[in-house]
Amino acid sequence: MYDGSAYSYAALCGSISFSWGNFMGFGAGIRTLQCIIALLLMSALSGMAGAQVSGQAQPAPIQQGQLPEVVPSDAALATPPAQTQPVAAPPAATPPTVKTPIGTPAPKPRKKGPVDALKPGQFMWVKQEVYEGPMKIVVVLDTQRIYVFQNEQLIGFSTISSGKKGKETPTGIFNILQKNVDHKSNLYSNAPMPFMQRLTWDGIAVHGGDLPGYPASHGCIRLPIVFAKALFGVTKMGQEVVVLQDTSTPVKRPEPKPATDSEVGPADAIADPALPPPVLAPKPADAFLPEPSV
């Protein structure tokens, strides 16, 4: 038993001796391991710091053919660019409204009645049982019409043919100075002037004649023969006849002249010095007047 114990003790001592040596070697290994661990820790800390920096700013990948963007070192402190305010488009320019100057309004078109429906040479005459009361005769040159009123009622109207250019019919207020059923012109080759009613002593009269539809006379007012006959039968000496250029242009009534002791003969007789002076009419009312020129 002793042997065994001794063996065991010796073996134990040897093991211890061997273990101590090994322990010494193991201690050196621990120090080496500690150094390795320290290096690993330092390497880990460096990696964590790099990862933190890379997480804060990672450069964008550069594509092929693209130049890298250079960021200044103080980019974080750089002032951000000011935001550009949107520029409103200017309003569209509207041209000024040009107002047409207000002038004289255009005359309203006349409504066409039965008068305007007449063709050259046509007329209307309303026969009366008795032709009594005031009568008015109005001639309108621009429409080539004559109107006859009695007691403010229209009893007749007709187409006419007045003086042509250069021989225009004068406008104004006239009176019938002479009446002749079968008068012949002593100025124009004895031209017939049936149912003549003289308005002036220088050749203006109302009588029957040709009506071509436009002014064609030498100053007289031509009427259809039948109308001239009807008008001749109802008028009296001194009857007033108003000749207008148009219905919008009035004429002035001449001032009454003082009575004289003589009547002047035709104007063409006065104008020609080779002819004898005009014959003065005697005072009696039924005296014969010299035949004027028409």
C-alpha positions in Angstrom: 0.0 0.0 0.0 2.9 2.3 0.8 4.4 1.6 -2.5 1.3 2.5 -4.1 1.0 5.7 -2.1 4.6 6.6 -2.7 4.0 6.0 -6.3 1.0 8.0 -6.1 2.7 10.9 -4.3 5.7 10.8 -6.6 3.4 10.7 -9.5 1.4 13.6 -8.0 4.5 15.6 -7.4 5.6 14.9 -10.9 2.3 15.9 -12.1 2.4 19.1 -10.1 5.9 19.7 -11.3 4.8 19.2 -14.8 1.7 21.3 -14.2 3.7 24.2 -12.9 5.9 24.3 -15.8 2.9 24.1 -17.9 1.4 26.9 -15.8 4.3 29.1 -16.4 3.9 28.5 -20.1 0.2 29.0 -19.8 0.7 32.4 -18.1 2.7 33.5 -21.0 0.0 32.4 -23.3 -2.6 34.4 -21.3 -0.6 37.5 -21.7 -0.3 36.8 -25.4 -4.1 36.3 -25.5 -4.7 39.5 -23.7 -2.6 41.4 -26.2 -4.6 39.7 -29.0 -7.9 40.6 -27.3 -6.7 44.2 -26.9 -5.8 44.4 -30.5 -9.2 43.0 -31.4 -11.0 45.5 -29.2 -9.1 48.4 -30.7 -9.8 47.1 -34.2 -13.5 46.7 -33.3 -13.7 50.3 -31.9 -12.0 51.7 -35.1 -14.6 49.8 -37.2 -17.5 51.1 -35.2 -16.2 54.7 -35.5 -15.8 54.3 -39.3 -19.3 52.8 -39.6 -20.7 55.8 -37.7 -18.9 58.3 -40.0 -20.0 56.3 -43.1 -23.6 56.3 -41.8 -23.6 60.1 -41.5 -22.5 60.8 -45.1 -22.3 58.1 -47.7 -21.1 59.2 -51.1 -23.5 58.5 -53.9 -22.3 55.9 -56.3 -20.5 57.3 -59.4 -21.8 56.1 -62.6 -19.6 55.4 -65.6 -18.7 58.5 -67.4 -20.0 60.8 -64.6 -17.6 63.2 -62.8 -17.5 62.9 -59.0 -19.1 65.8 -57.2 -16.7 67.7 -55.0 -18.2 68.7 -51.7 -16.4 71.4 -49.8 -15.2 70.6 -46.3 -17.4 73.2 -44.8 -20.5 72.1 -46.7 -22.4 71.6 -43.4 -21.8 75.2 -42.5 -22.7 76.5 -46.0 -25.7 78.8 -46.3 -28.6 77.0 -48.0 -29.6 78.7 -51.3 -32.5 81.1 -51.1 -35.8 79.8 -52.3 -36.9 81.5 -55.6 -40.3 83.1 -55.4 -42.5 82.1 -58.3 -42.8 85.0 -60.8 -46.4 85.8 -61.7 -47.1 86.2 -65.4 -48.0 89.8 -66.3 -51.7 90.2 -67.2 -52.5 90.1 -70.9 -52.5 93.6 -72.3 -56.1 94.5 -73.4 -56.2 97.0 -76.2 -58.2 100.1 -75.3 -61.8 100.2 -76.5 -62.1 102.9 -79.2 -65.5 104.5 -78.9 -67.0 105.8 -82.1 -67.7 109.5 -81.9 -71.3 110.3 -81.5 -72.3 112.3 -84.5 -75.6 113.1 -86.2 -77.7 109.9 -86.3 -78.5 108.6 -89.7 -82.0 109.3 -90.8 -84.4 106.5 -90.4 -85.5 104.9 -93.7 -88.9 106.1 -94.8 -91.6 103.5 -94.8 -92.8 103.0 -98.3 -96.4 103.7 -98.8 -98.7 103.9 -101.8 -96.9 107.0 -103.1 -93.5 105.3 -103.4 -95.2 102.3 -105.1 -96.1 104.5 -108.1 -94.2 104.0 -111.3 -93.3 107.0 -113.6 -96.5 108.5 -115.0 -98.8 107.0 -112.4 -100.9 109.0 -109.9 -103.8 108.8 -107.5 -106.8 111.2 -107.4 -109.8 111.0 -105.1 -112.7 112.7 -106.8 -114.8 115.0 -104.5 -118.4 116.0 -104.8 -117.5 119.5 -103.9 -114.0 121.0 -103.8 -114.3 123.6 -101.1 -112.1 124.6 -98.3 -108.4 125.5 -98.0 -106.1 123.7 -100.4 -102.4 122.9 -100.2 -100.1 121.8 -103.0 -96.7 120.5 -102.0 -93.9 119.4 -104.5 -91.0 117.3 -103.2 -88.1 117.2 -105.7 -85.9 114.4 -104.3 -88.7 111.9 -104.4 -90.3 113.4 -107.6 -93.7 113.7 -106.1 -96.6 116.2 -105.8 -99.3 116.1 -103.0 -102.6 117.9 -103.0 -104.5 118.4 -99.8 -107.9 120.0 -99.2 -109.3 120.5 -95.7 -106.1 118.7 -94.4 -107.1 115.6 -96.3 -104.9 114.1 -99.1 -107.0 114.0 -102.2 -104.3 113.4 -104.8 -100.6 112.6 -105.3 -98.6 111.9 -108.4 -95.2 111.3 -109.9 -93.5 114.3 -111.5 -90.5 115.3 -113.6 -88.7 118.4 -112.4 -85.8 120.5 -113.8 -82.7 118.6 -114.9 -79.1 119.4 -113.9 -78.3 123.0 -114.9 -82.0 123.8 -115.1 -83.0 122.8 -111.6 -86.5 123.7 -110.4 -86.2 126.4 -107.7 -87.5 125.7 -104.2 -89.7 128.0 -102.2 -93.3 129.2 -101.7 -95.0 130.3 -104.9 -98.5 131.4 -106.0 -100.3 130.6 -109.2 -99.9 133.6 -111.4 -101.5 132.5 -114.6 -103.6 129.5 -116.0 -103.8 128.4 -119.6 -105.4 125.2 -120.8 -103.5 125.0 -124.1 -100.3 126.9 -123.7 -97.4 126.7 -126.1 -93.8 127.5 -125.0 -92.3 130.7 -126.7 -88.8 129.6 -125.5 -88.6 126.0 -126.6 -90.0 125.7 -130.1 -93.7 126.1 -129.2 -93.5 123.0 -127.0 -97.0 122.1 -125.8 -97.7 122.8 -122.1 -101.3 121.7 -121.5 -103.1 122.8 -118.4 -100.3 125.2 -117.6 -100.3 127.0 -114.2 -97.5 129.6 -113.9 -95.4 129.9 -110.8 -92.9 132.6 -111.8 -92.6 135.1 -114.6 -89.3 133.7 -115.8 -90.5 130.4 -117.1 -91.4 128.1 -114.1 -94.8 126.5 -114.3 -96.8 123.3 -113.5 -98.2 121.6 -116.6 -98.8 118.2 -118.3 -95.9 116.5 -120.0 -93.6 113.5 -120.4 -92.4 111.7 -117.3 -89.4 109.5 -117.9 -88.9 108.7 -114.2 -86.2 111.3 -113.5 -85.7 115.1 -113.6 -85.8 116.0 -117.4 -87.5 119.4 -117.8 -86.1 122.9 -118.3 -87.2 123.9 -114.8 -91.0 123.3 -115.0 -92.9 120.6 -113.0 -94.3 118.1 -115.4 -97.4 116.1 -114.4 -99.3 113.3 -116.1 -101.9 114.8 -118.5 -104.9 113.5 -116.6 -103.6 114.6 -113.2 -102.7 118.0 -114.6 -106.2 118.4 -115.9 -107.8 117.4 -112.6 -105.5 119.8 -110.7 -106.2 122.6 -113.1 -109.9 122.2 -112.5 -109.8 122.7 -108.7 -107.2 125.5 -108.3 -107.7 129.2 -108.3 -105.5 132.1 -109.1 -103.2 132.9 -106.2 -103.2 129.3 -105.0 -100.1 128.6 -102.9 -97.6 126.0 -104.1 -94.7 124.9 -101.9 -91.7 123.3 -103.6 -89.3 121.5 -101.3 -86.0 119.8 -102.0 -86.8 117.1 -99.5 -89.1 116.7 -96.5 -86.4 117.6 -94.0 -85.4 120.9 -95.5 -87.9 123.6 -94.8 -88.3 126.8 -96.9 -88.8 130.3 -95.7 -92.0 132.1 -96.5 -91.2 135.3 -98.4 -92.1 138.5 -96.7 -95.1 140.2 -98.3 -94.1 143.0 -100.7 -95.8 146.4 -100.8 -98.4 146.9 -103.5 -97.2 148.6 -106.7 -98.9 150.4 -109.5 -97.4 148.3 -112.2 -96.6 144.7 -113.1 -93.2 143.9 -114.4 -93.1 142.0 -117.7 -91.1 138.8 -118.3 -87.5 138.6 -117.2 -86.1 137.7 -120.6 -87.6 140.9 -122.0 -85.8 143.0 -119.4 -82.5 141.1 -119.9 -82.4 141.8 -123.7 -81.5 145.5 -124.3 -82.5 145.2 -128.0 -86.1 144.6 -127.0 -88.4 147.5 -126.1 -89.0 148.1 -122.4 -91.7 146.0 -120.8 -95.3 147.2 -121.1 -96.8 148.4 -117.8 -100.2 147.0 -117.0 -103.0 149.5 -116.5 -104.7 149.8 -113.1 -108.0 148.1 -113.9 -108.1 144.5 -112.6 -109.4 143.1 -115.9 -106.5 144.6 -117.9 -104.7 142.3 -120.3 -101.2 141.2 -119.2 -98.4 140.6 -121.7 -97.7 137.0 -122.4 -94.7 136.0 -120.4 -92.0 133.6 -121.6 -92.3 130.0 -120.7 
